[in-house]
Each structure stands twice: as C-alpha cells, then as structure tokens.
C-alpha cells in the first residue's frame, strides 16, 4: 500500500478503502452508492487515474456501522403507558 496524502489527509484507492472495511473494491463502491460510505475525493491518482478516497473518513464510517447480524430493521418496543381514566 502506497501512502498518498492530499491536503494533509491520507488517501487511497477503492481497493485500499475496501481493505479497511474488510471487503473488495467492488463491494466498497456498492457501500458508497447504497449505504452512505464516504465517496471519492475530487483528486485522482496521478499515476493510474484511479479515484481516491479519504481513508480517515472511511475508517470513521466503518467504526460507526452496526456489527454483523445487527437487526437494524427492528425497533425496540416502547412500553405501553396506561391511558388516563
């Protein structure tokens, strides 16, 4: 992994961002389009032309995701309050 910086931030390709999340590059790009993962910055790798991602923001986003098997579609039931008489 080549360390690149842009305006003081560490940046990397989709492959490197995916490795931070434990997935391949294509899955990370799906996360960007569907799950709200940080998208590419406006700067591209000068050698390959690949889009670059802010790896600090990727790591923050990954840390706030629910764990494996978390049922985010279920809500906690609110206790019923007795109706006033």
Secondary structure, DSSP 8 states (H G I E B T S, - for coil): ---EEETTEEEE-HHHHHHHHTS-HHHHHHIIIII----EEEEE-TTT--EEEEHHHHHHHHHHS--TT--TT------------
